[in-house]
Amino acid sequence: MTGLWESFWAIAGWLAVILAVISLLGWAVTFGSTLATFYLVFKHWRLRKAGIEAERLLLAHGLPAEIDLPDVVVQIPTYNEGAMVARALDAATALDWPRERLHIQVLDDSTDGSTVFANEEVARRRAEGFDVVLIHRKDRTEYKAGALANAMTLTPHGFFAILDVDYVPDPDFLRKTMTCLLADPKLAFIQARFDYMNRDANPLTRTQAVLLDAHLAIEQGTRCWAGHPLPFNGTCGVWRREAIEAAGGWRGGTLAEDLDLSYRAWRIGRRGSFLMSVPVPGELPETMKAWMSQQQRWTKGFGEVMLRLLCPILGDGSLSFGDRLKAAMHLGVWWSGLAWAVALPAGIAAIVLGAPLRWELAGILVGQLLIGYAALFVFLRAGNLSLRPGQTSLSDFLREFAQVSRDLFRIGAVIGPAQREVIFRKRSEFVRTPKSTAAPKVI
């Protein structure tokens, strides 16, 4: 019996060592991600003044004479969202652009009868003299990427404004975005900033607004100003047809077709630009179930693109070492969440099993948790101060941060399964994020 116990403790000791090593490797990955977060925040404040001034100068270029303005196609992808089509078309037809050069495509993959309602709205706008067409597919091949690619084949025009059905741009949206595209022929796309119609609907929508503000200001803004790869956010932007085609077109096989196309365009020297001062209001999911569905899709899509493109980018000799490092910092961040999920339980198990230097390991575990939490706070507060200076006191933001922390903890329930599906190459359907509004007209 004594020998059995000795064998058990010997195995437990070896297992503790293995778990400790796994935990330390995981913490190394998460620490790298933490440093990258602090770097982005530092870089943001260093570049912000010059970046905002450069954006102002770009917008000041002005447009050619009305007669020389190019044709623009506004694409409105929708899936089982018939109640929102009227509002989306109201916004699209209100865009300040010559009517004869404004073309609107409603890309409708609906299966629930929404197409009947959408057809009625399209017919009404056509009767008013607008060039509006509804493109309905009987299957959802390649989902949104397939719908966008299919619609491009049905028009010869050179610029595509992509606006998801739940976003409502101001009338000057095209004038501002097209000013920038026409001022710099090297630009592949212009990305406007998300804003939120229902920011204060409930604590969950406020959580999302805080997270998205940080993403848009600290990540998108800083990447644009620093010359890092800039991902398209899937909506609220305008693409050149030539850049889309040069990069290989919209491509399926991933739930993040926007990120995929952005990186393929970047690899051939076509960059995007982000406009901090051009907000486009949209709707945030108002239930935890809807938000979880969205986060699961985003996590999986990002991971699919990372697996598809990271190694080819790292092996691309036409890119500088600095460019490859910037791409790796961005795409590689996907692994940090997985590393965190592995490192924490592995470290706790190693301590319980009596790993050598277990108290030192416990100190590393606690220290990394505190540093990671501090990095999250700095990241979110920096985004809040950059986009909405003076609007939220520190005490109010601390309360918002506590709510964000609770919601992020809950969202972990879907992030892990999404990451496992990526690793095991399990394909899944593009699931639309449910929105609560019945889409009353706002224009």
N, C-alpha and C positions, 0 to 999 in steps of 0.2 A: 504493500500500500504506500509505503514511504517513497519507493521508486516511482510509483505512478504520479504522486504529487510533485516530485522533483522534475519529472518529464513535463508535467503540466506547466510548472512555473518557468521552466526553460523555454518552452514554446511561447508562453505569454511574454517572456522577456524579449525574445526575438521579434514577436509580433509588435511589441511596444516600440522597438527600435525602427521597424519598417514603417509603422504608422507615424512616428516622429519625423522620419525623413520625408514621407509624403506630405505631412503637414508643413514642414519647413519649405519644401519646394512650392507648395501652394501659396504660402505666405510671401514667398519671393515674387511670384507672379502678381499677387494683389498689391504688394508694395510698389512694384513697378507701375501698376495702374494708378496708385495713389500719387506717386511722384508726377505722372503724366497729367493728373488733374490739377495739381498745384502749378505745374508748368503752364498749362492752358490759361489758368486764372492770371498768373503773372504776365504772360504774353498779352492777354486781353487788355489789361490796364496799360501796358506799355504802348500798345498799338492803337488803342481806342480813339484817341483824339485825331491822329492822322488818318485812321480808317474812315471815321465819320466825315472828315473833310474831303477825302477822296470820293466818297459816295456823293456828297453834295455837289462836287465839281462834275462828276459823271452825269448826274441828273440835270445839271445846268446846261448841258450841251444843246438841248432843244431838238425838236424834230424837223425833218424837211417840210417843205410846203405840202399842204393837204393833197395836192394832185400827185405828189411823189411818194406818198406813204405806201408801204407794201401791204399786200393782203395778209390778214392774220386769221387763222382758224382757231376758234375757241372749242376745245374738246371737254365735254362734261361726262365723265364716266359715272354710271349708276347701275346699281343692282338691287332690285326689290325696294326702291326708295321713291316710289311714285309721288308721294306726298311732298317731296322736296323739289321736284322738277320745276314746278311753277316759279318758285322763288329763285332757283338757279337761272332760269331763263329770263326772269325779270332783271336780274343782275347783269347777265350777259348782254342783253339787248340795250341796257342802259350804258354800256361802256362807251366812252368818248372816243369813237373811231369812225371814219367815214363809212356810212352804211353799206356802200357798194364794195367796200374792201373788208367787211366784217362777215365772217362765215362761221356758223355755229353748228357743231355736231354733238348730238346727244347719243352717247355710246351706251346703249341699253341692253344689258345681258339678263334682264329680269325674267323670272319664272313664275311670279305670283300674280300676274295680271296688271302690274304697274305699267306695262307697255301701253295699255289702252288709255290710261290717264295721260301718259307722256305724249302719246300721239295727238291727243286733243290739245295739249298745251303747245306742241310744235305747230299744229295747224293754225292755231290762233295767232302765233307770232308770224307765220308765213303770210297770213291774211293782212297783217300790219306792214308787210313789205320787207321783212327780214329774211336773210338767207339762212334758214334753219332746217336741218334734216335730222331724222331719227334713224340710227343704224342699229338694228336689232339682230343679234346673233342667236341662233337656236341652240348653240352649245357654248360653253365657257372655255373653249380651248385656250390654254395659257392665261386665263383669267384677265386681269387688267392689262397686262402686257400684250396679250392677243388682241384685245379690243382696240388698244391704241395703234398697234401695228396694222390691223385691218383697216381702220379708219384712214390712216395715212395713204393707203393705196387708192382711196376714193377721191382724193383732191390733189391738185398740182402745186398748191401754195407752199411758201417757204418758211412760215413761222407758225408754231403751235403753242397756244396758251392752254395749259392743263389746269382745270379747276374742278376738283371733286364736287359732287352735287351739294354737299353741305357747307360749302364756302361761298361767301358773298363779297366779292371785291367792290371797292369804290369805283365810281365811273372813270377816274383817272388812272386806274390800274395799268391799262395798256399803254397809255402815254408815258408813264414813268418807266415801265419795264422795257418798252421798245426804244425809248430814248437811249438807254444804256446799251442794248444790243446793237443798235445802229451806230453808236459812237465808237464801238470797239469790235471790229469784224472777227477778232480772235475768240470772242466769247461764244461758248456753245449754248449756254442757258443763263437765265436770270432767275434767282430764287427770291421771292418776297417772303416777308415774315408772317408767321401765323399770329392771329389774335383770336379772342374768344368771346362769342356772344353770350355764353352762359357761364362765365368764370365764377360767379358767385351763386350758382344754383344750389350747391351743397358743399360740404367739406371735401368730398372727392374731386369735384371739378376744380376747387382751389388747389388741391394737391397737384393735379395735372398741369394747371397753369404755372405753378412754381417750377415744376420739372421742365416743362417746355420752354419757359423763359430762359432758364439756364442753358438748355440745349441750344436755343437759337442765338442767344447773345454770346455765351462763352465758347461754345463749340463752333457753330456755323459762322458767327461773326469773326472769331479769331482765325479760323482756318482760311477764310476769305482774305483777311488782311495780311496774314503771314505767308500766303502762297501755298498752303497745304491743300491736299485733295479736298474738294468741296462736294459733298453728296447732295443730290437733288432730293427734296423731301416728298416727292410724289404728287404734289399739287401746289397751286399758287405760284406757278412759274411759267416761263416762256422759253421754248427750245427752238433753235434753228433746225430746219429739216436737214440741211447739209451735214450738220454735226451728228445728228441721230444716225443718218445713213452711213457716214464715214466710220462711226463706231460699231457698226454692225446691226443697227436697228434695235427696236424693243425685242427683248428675248425672254422667254418663259423659263421654266425650270427652277424658279425661285419665287418666294413670296415678297421679295424686295426688288422688283424690277427697276425701281428708281435708282437705288444704290448701285445695282449692277451696271446700268447704262452710264451712270456718272463716272464710274471708275474706268470703264472701257473707253469713254471719251477722253478722260484724263491721260490714259496711257498713250494716246496718239497726239497729245499736246493740246487738247481742247479743254479749256477750263470753264468753270462757272463763276458767277458773282452773286453775292448775297446782299440784299437791300434791307438794312435794319430799319430804315425810315418808311417802308411801304408795308403797312400791316393789312392783312386780309382776314376779316372775321370768319370764324368757323365754329362748329359745335364740338364740344367735348362730351364723351360718354358720361352719363349721369348715374350709372349703376356699376357696382363692383364687378358684376358678371360681364358687362359689356367692356369695361376697361381691361379685365383679365384677358378677354378674347383678343382685344387689340394688341396687348403687350405680348401675348403668346405668338401672334403672327409676326410682329416686329422682331422679336427675339429670334424666331426661326428663320425669317428672311435674311436678317443680318448674318446669321451663322452660315446659311447656305452660300451667300455671296463671299464670305470670308474663305470658306473651303474651296470655292470655285476659283477665286482670283488671287489670294494671298501668295501662294507659291509661285504662280506665273509672274506676279509683280516682282517678287524677291529675286527671281531668276532672269529678269528682263534687263539685259545689258545696255539697252538704249536709255534707261532711266539712271539718273545719278544716284549715288549712295544715299544722299540726303533725301531724295524723293522716295526711295524705297523705304527708308526709315520712317518717314512721315506716314506713308501708307500702312506700314506695319504697326505703328503706334495707334492708328485709328482702327483698322480691322482687327488687330490683335487684342483689343480691349474686350472683345467678346469672351475670351478665355478667362478674364478676371473673375466674372461672376461664377463660372464653373469652379475655378480654383478656390474661391471663397467657400463655396458649398462643400468642397472636399476637405479643405484645410482645417476648418473649424471642428467638425466631428472627429476627424482623424487625430487632431491635437488633443482633444478632450479624452479620447479613448487611450491615447498613448500615456497621458498623465495618470489615468485611472489604473492602467496596467503596470505603472511603475517604471516608465522609460528612464534611462540615464539622463541626468540633467533636466529632470522633469520640471523643477521649479523655474529653471531658466526658460524652458519651453512655455510654461504657463505665463511667464513675464512677456515673452514674445507674442503670445496669443492675445493677452490683454492689451499690450501696447499697440498691436496692429489694429485691433478693434477700435481703440480710441483714436488712432491716427486716421483710420478709414472714415470714422464717423465725423472727425473734424474736417477731413477733405470734402465730404459730402456737404457739410454746412457751409464751408467757404465757397464751394462751387455754386450752390443754390443762392446764397446771399449775394454773391458777385453778380449773378444773372439778374436778380431782383434789382440791385442798385444800378446796374447798367441800363436796363430797359425801363425801369420805373423809379427813377431817383426821387427820393422824398415822399413816396407814396405809402411806404410801410415802415413803421418804426421798428427798432430792434426788438422790443418786447413783443410786438404783434408778430414779427417774423419768427421769433422763437416758438410761439404757439403754432404757427403754420408749420414750422419745421418738425415739431412733435407729431403733428397729424401726418405729414409726409412720411416720417419714419415708420409710423404704424401701418400706413397703406403700402409702403414698399415691403415691409415684412410679410404682409398678406399676399402680395403679388408673387412672392417666391414660390408659391404653390403651383404656378403655371410656368414659371421660367425654367425650372429644372426639367420637367418633361419636354419642353420645347428644345432644350439643349440636347437631351438624349436623342430626340428624333433627328436632329441635325447630325450628330455623331454617327448614328446608324443609318443615315441616308434615307429616312422614311419620308416619303412625299405626303403632303396633305392639301386639302382644299383651301382656297382663298376664302376666308370667312369674313363677311362684311361686319363692321362694327356697328351694332344697333345704336341709333340716336333717338332721343326722347321726343323731340319737337314734332308737331304736325306741320311745321314749316309755314308760319304765317308770312305774308308778304312784308318786306321791310323797305321796299323802294317805291 
